[in-house]
Each structure stands twice: as structure tokens, then as C-alpha cells.
Amino acid sequence: MVKQIDFSTLMASTVHDMKNVIAAVSQAYESLLAEMPEALQRSPQARLIEQEALRLDAMLMQLLGLYKLEHGQLSLQSVYYSVEELFEDLHNRHREVLEYRNIDLQIELDDPDLEAYLDVSLMGTVLDNALGNALNFCKKTIRLAAQRDGDGVLLSICDDGPGYPESLLGAVRSSQSSGIDRDSGSTGLGLYFAANIVAMHDQESRPARLELNNDGPLSGACMKIWIGLPSLF
């Protein structure tokens, strides 16, 4: 008798294998690229490979995260963390694609010592996906910003692209995000993942918030995430 296979468990195992494959291919690609002439290193084909590899890695991270979430295996490991360092990590991860496409990434903090209370890995994945989306839709500029907002921290990623469709605007919770796209044929995986991760950052009587709007400083799409700070009393 053939043993019944749980599809979600099989998918998670396959995703792990795919991540290992991507890591091996990326390492080989970087070694090969270093031996190429500079003109080939900066070619559109090379930049495309790098950009798509980043996108695929982010999608696999989201799939693993959602699998763990659905099976009660995803726990929050929140710490106080420098927002400036969080943004710089994002910048460094996408630096080559930003430079190749001549996109200006602006980072604005109302306080260079600003810290947020969050799970660095999970929220980093959310912001990484948001930045990747902004890269796909922007014209020339993306803005990462953070400020102290009441008893929490407000993070935003805005671009100068066409903006979100009307149907997406407003606050988004995990129960509202499944199957949403940006008029691009997207499965909505990134937004569904983001909504669930943000909801996990709820503080007692102070829910975290995820909002999409077109009212940002660059007149394009703007994702805003508000995360509360722990109460001292």
C-alpha cells in the first residue's frame, strides 16, 4: 500500500531543496562573473539573473514562512533593533540592481538612533519583498522612511510608480489579503505573507497595522507598517 503524502509537508521539503540549489547556483554564478570582462559583468543579462534570483529567494522564504505559520511552527523572536541597520541591509541586498537601473533609494529617519521592536528576520523578509515590488513598478525613486509615531514606529516604502489600484487601498489584515494582486497577474503571496507577519507583531490592545495607499511623498504606491513598542507598565 502506497503511503499517503501530505502535500504541504512535501512542498516545504522541496522548498528547502530549492533554496539549496539556488545557493549553489548563485555561488557558481558569482565565481564565473568575477572572471568575466567588466562589460559582461554589467550587462543587462547579468543584472537580470541577479534580480530574478533575489525574487525567487524571497518567494521561497515566504512559502516556508507560510508553511510554518499554518502549522503553528512560526514563532516571533522580537528584539529592539536599529531601523537604520535594517534599512542598510535592504539597500546592500539590492544595491547592484539599484545601481544598474539608476534608481535612487532614499533613506530617511527622523532619528538615526531609532529602534523598532520586531522580529528582524521575518520583518526583513516583508520589507525585502516590498522593496522588490517597488523596483518593479517605480520610475526613478524609492523612499524608505521611519519615524516614531505615538507608542510605536512607522515604517514606509514608497515609490514614484503608478500606485496601487483602488481596490487595494486602505488597511489590510491577514484575513483580507489572500488572493490580492496589483493588476499584474500576481498571486498575492507577498501581501498575504506581509499581512500575517505584521499581525503577529500585535501588542496587547495595540494591533500592528499594514496600510497601502497612494498618498506618499513620491505620489506612487506606499506601504506603511506600524509596529508598537512594548509597554513598560
N, C-alpha and C positions, 0 to 999 in steps of 0.2 A: 504493500500500500504506500502510495506516494504521500509524504508528509506535507501538510498544508503550510504554505509560506505566507507569513504576514508581510503584505506589500510595503507598509511604511517602514518596517524594520529592514527589509531588503533595500529600500531606497536609501535609508540612512547609511547602510554599509557601502552601497555603491557610491554615494556622495563622498564618503571618506576616501575610497579608492580613486575617485576622480580628482580630488584635491591633491593626492599624492602624485598622480600623473601630471597635473598642471605644474606642480612644484618642480618635478624633474624636467619637464619640457622648458619651463621658464629658465631654469639654471643652465640648460644646454644652450638656449637661445642667447642668454646674456654672454656666455663664453664665446659663442660664434660671432655675436655682434661686435665684441671687442676686437676681433681680428679683421673686421671689415673696414674698408675705406670710410672716411668721415662722411662722404656724400651718401653712402648707403646707410650709415648709422642714423642719419637724419631724414631718411626717405619716408614718404607717406606710408609705404608698406610696413616699415619698421614701427612707426608710431601707431599704426592701426593694430598691429599684433599686440603691442603693449596695452593699448586702451581696451581691447576686447578681452585680454587676459585678466585685467583688473575687474571688468564687468562680470566675467564668468566666476571669478573667485568670490566676488561679493554675493552673487546669486547662490552659490553653493553654501556660503556661510549662513545665508538667510534660510535656506532649506533645512540645514542642520539645526538652526535655532528654532524653527517652527516645529520640527520633529520633537525636539526636547521639550518645547512648550506644551505640545499636545499630550505628551506622555508624562508630564509632571516632573521632568528632569532638568528644567531650566530654572536655576535659582539666581537671584540678584546678588551681586557682590559689590555693593556700593561703597565708595570711598570719596573723601574730599579730593578733588583733582583740579589741577591748573587748567583753565579753559584755554589759555594761550598755548600751552603744550598740546592740548587736544587738537586745536586748530592747526598748529605747526605740523603735527603728524599727518593730518589730512593733506596739507599743502605738499609735504615731501612725497607722499604716496602718489600724488597726481602731477608732480612738478614737470616731468618731461612732456606729458600730453598738453599741459597748460602752455608751456613754452612753445611747443611745436605749433599749436593752434593760435598762438599770440593772444591768449586770453588773460586778462588782468584779474588776478584773485586778490581782492581787498580783504584785509582782516582788521576789524575794528572792535576794541574792547573799551568799555568805559572805565575799567580799572585793570592795569596789567597784572595785578595780583589776584584777580577774580578767580574763585574756585566754585565748582558745582559739586553737588553730592550725587554721584551716579555710578553705574557700572561702566567702567571705561571700555571694556571690550564690546559689550552689546550696544551702547550708545555710539561708540566709534563706528560700528558697522552701519548703524542707521544713518549717521552723518556722511559716511563714505558713499553710501548708495545715493543719498540726496545730492551730494556733490557730483557724482557721476551723471545723474539725471540733468543737473544744471549744465554740465559740459555738453550734453547732447542738444540742449534747447537754446542756450544763450547765444548772443551775438558776439560780444566782446568782453563782458564784465560779469564777474560773480563776486558776491559780497558775503563773507562770514562775519557775523556780529554777535556780541554777547553783552549783556548788561544785568546788573542787579535789579530785580523787579519785585518789590514788596518783600515777602519772605521766601523768595526763590530766585532762580536765574533764568533769564530768557535767552535762548539760542536761536539764531535765524540764519538761513541760507537763502539768498535772493539772487535773481539773475535778471538780465535785460532782454530775455526772450519773449515769446508771445503770451506767456502766462498760462495759468490753469483754465480749463473750461469751466463755465459757470456751475455745472453740476457738482464739481469737486470743492467749491469754496466753502469755508467755514470750519468749525471744529470737527475733528474726526476721532472716534473711539474705535476700539478693536472690532466691535460688533457691526460697525458701519463700513468697514474698509475692504471687505472681501470682494474681489472681482472688479475693483475700480481700475480704470486706466486713464491715460492722459491723451486720448484721441490718437494713440499711436500703435494700437494693437497690443499693448502691454497686458500681461496677466494680472497686474496689480500686486504682485508678490512683494515688491519693495514697500509699498504703502501699508499693506496688511502687516508685514513684519514690523515696520516702524510703529504703527498704532498699538500693537501688542506690547512692544518693548517699552514705549512711553507709558502705557497704562501700568506696567509693572513698577514704575517709579512713583506711584501714588504715595503720598504721605497721609497719615491719619487726618481725615476731614479736609485734606487739601490735595485733590487729584491733580496729577500731572496733565498737561494739555498739549495736544498736537493740533495745529491750525494751518490751513492752506489759504492763501489769499493772493491777490494781485495788487496790493496796496503798498508794496515795499518801495524802498528808495530808488530802485532801478526800473520801476514800472513794469516788471515782469513777474514771474512766479516767485512766491516767497513762502517757504516753510518755516513755521515758528514752533519751537518746543519750549514749554515752561516746565521747569523741574523745581519742586520745593526743596528747601533746606530743612534739615531735622530741627524740630522744636527742642529748645533747651530746657523746657519745663513740662 
